[in-house]
Amino acid sequence: MTVRTRGRPPAFGRERAILDAARLFWRRGCSGTSTRALTAALGPSAAILYGVFGHKAGLSE
């Protein structure tokens, strides 16, 4: 059984998330990349992504 903790996963890094998101946006476009695709690729929940970046487009700024 996996125990989940609150907050960002230890492996989550802002710079890495921006690079990985940029790759997704390049392939699919910003509007074509769902929040579900971002969370699957980056790891943290949507709430964490919005907390860190404010909105989906914040990943590309």
N, C-alpha and C positions, 0 to 999 in steps of 0.2 A: 504494500500500500504506500502510495506517495503522499507525503505531507506537504501541503501547499502553504506557503507563507505569504504575508501581505507585502505589497510593494513590488518594485521592479525585480525581475530575476537577476541574479548576480552576473550573468553573462551578458546582460543588456547594456549596450554602449551606444550613446547618442550618435557618435560619428559613424559607427558600423551600421546603425539603423538607417541613417541618411543615405549611405552608399547603397545598401540593399534596396531601399525604397526607390532610389533613383533608377536602379536597374529595372525594377518592375514598371515604373512610370515610363521609361524609355521603350519598353516592349509593348505596353498596353495603353499608355497615355494616363494622365492623372484621373480623368473621369472614367476611364475603363478599368481602373484598378480599385477593387472594392476594399472596404475596411477588413473584411474577412480574409482576403488575399494578403493584405499587409500583416495581419496578426499571425497568419499561418507562416509567412516567410520570416517575420522578425521575432516572433516568440511571445512578446508580452500581450496582454489583453488590450482591447480597444480603449478601455478606460485609462490605461497607462499611456498609450500612444497619445490620446487626446490631452492628458495631463501634462505630458512632456512637450508636445508640439503644438497644442492648441486646436489644430484641425489637420485634415489630411494633406492639404497643400503646404502646411508648415514643414512637412518633411522635405519639400523641394526648395525651400527658401534658403 
